[in-house]
Amino acid sequence: MKKAVPIGLFLLPGLVHAVICKTVDAEGVVAYTELPADECRTRVELPEYSRYTPRPIRDLDTPGDSGAGAKQIDFSGYQALRIVMPVAGDKIRGNAGRVPLVLALRPQLRPGHRIHVYLDKELILGSFDGMEIELSGVDSGSHEVRVVVLDGSGKRMITSDVVRFVFEESGQIASEPHPITAPSPEADSE
């Protein structure tokens, strides 16, 4: 092990000055290898590494704009937020307390912004980044739902109107079992 370390140190300077070389053999086969700079006849210069710059956010909600070549706009806030489903006054039947919640937001939700949902004035744990949310654990009865969009710092950007609906569990409730009674001894004696 002690002898391997000094030998590796002697090879290190050659690797530091290695370049990529292009060679062509007698049959015309091209090969690229890494060689010390002084042994290379045809040195290959690589282009500078590529860089990625993300596209700017564009407003796709502008009428008559297909999105291609759309102008970049400054975000000045949301114009509209509403609960599409459930509709106010709806009577929803479901299983396992699941209620679908569908939202409409204009312009679309910006990166880093989150949606908070309040059911019966209580914040549902977590935040959402989509326009279709499934509420779970909803009890049978009357409820109200409201949604709020917050920016990355937690500032309230827009709030929906409250939507009231009624949820009914659609599963059958099992009735109390009737006790099985043994025949009375008097019935056997007859």
N, C-alpha and C positions, 0 to 999 in steps of 0.2 A: 504494500500500500504506500509506503514511504517513497519508493522509486517512481510510482505512477504520478505523483503530484509534480515533481520537477519536470518530467517529460511533458506533461500537460501544459506547464508554464512555457516551455519552449515552443509548443505548437500554437499557443494563443496569439502571438504577434502575427503569424501568417493568416489566421482566421479574421483578425481585425481588419486587415487590408484586402480581404477577399472581394472579388467583383463577380458579376454574372457575365459569362462568356458564351458566345454563339459559335458553334463549330458545325461544319458540314463535312460528312465523310465522302469517300469516293463514289458511293451510290446515291449521293444527294440527300441523305437523311440528315435533317437538322436536329441538333441537340443543344440544350442549354445547361451549363454546369457552373458551379461556383468554384473559382480558382483564385490563387493569389494574383494580385494585380500585375506583377512582373511576368507571369506565365500566360497571360491572356492576350491573344492577337486581335479578336473582334469583341470589343467590350459593348455590352448592352446597357443603354441608359434608360432607366425606367422613368415613366412620367411621375410627376408629383402625385402623392396619394390623393384619392378623391375625398371631397368633403360634402357633407349633406347639410342643406339648409332647408328646414321645413317650410311648407307653403304657408302663406298668411291665411288667417281665418277669413272666409268670404261669407257674405250673407246670401244664402240660397233661397230665402223667402221673398226676394224682390220680384214683383210681377214682371213677366216677360223675360226673365233671366234664366237661361238654361244651366247656369253654373259655370260653363266654360267661358273664360275671359271675364268673369264677374269682377266688379270693382271691389277692392278692399274697403270696408267701411269701419268706422270707429263704433264700438259698441257703446250705446248710450242708455241701455236698459231694455227691459222686456216690455212689449206693448200689451200683451194679453196672456192670461193663464186661466184656463177653465177646466172643470171636471166634466168630461164627456160621458163617462159611465162610472157610477150609476147616475141616472137622471133623477132630478129632484122628485121626490114622491114615489119612486120605484119601490115595488115589493119584490125583493130578490129571494129566490129559494136556492139553497145550496147544501152541500155536504161538508162536514168537518169545519164549519165556520169560515169558509173561503168566500171572499168577495172580490171580484175583479175591479180594479180602479184604472181608468184610462184617462189620460190628460192631454190637453192641447196647449202648446206653449209657442208664442211667436215673439221674436225669432227663436230658433231652436236653442236648446240648452248649451251653454258655452262650456268649454273644458274647465274643470275645476269647480264648477257650480254644482250644487246638490239640491235635491228635493227632500223636504221633510213633510211627513204626513201626520195629521192630527185626527184621531178618531175619538169622538165624544170629548173634545178639548184636551185629550191626553196625547202627548207626542209618542208616536210609535218608534221604538228603538231602531237606530240605524238611519242611513240616508240612502237616497236612490238617485240613479243617473239615467233612468229610462222613463218613457211615457206610459208604459204598461206595468202596473204593479199589482201583485195579488196580496190582499190582506188576508191574514189567517187568524184563527182563534176568535172570530167575531161571534158574539152571543146572539141568540134570537132576541128580536125586539127592535125598537126604533133607535136609529143612530144618526150622527152627523159627522161629515168628513170635510176637511179643509186641507189644502196643500200650500206650502211656502217654498219659494226658491231662494237659496242663500248663495252668496258668492264665496270665494275661497277663504275670505277672512271671517265669514259668518254673518256678514251684513245681509239683512233681509232685502231682497230685490223686488219681489212681487208676491202677492197673496191671492189665492182664489176666493171666490164666494163659498159660503158654507152650503153643502148639499145634504139634505135630510133624506133618509131611505129607511125601509123596514127590511130586516133580514129574518127569514124563517128557515129553520133547519128542515130539510126535506126528508131525512131518514125517519123511518117508523119508530115510534117509541114502544118498546115492549111493555105489555100490560103485566100487572103483578100476577105471578103464577098462582093458580088455585091449588090449595093443599089437597093431596090425595088422601082420602079417608078410607080406612079399612072398613069392611062391612061389619056391622054390629053383630055380636054373638046371637042376638034374638033373631036376626034375619036367617042365620044358618039353621036354626032349630025349627023353622016352619016347614 
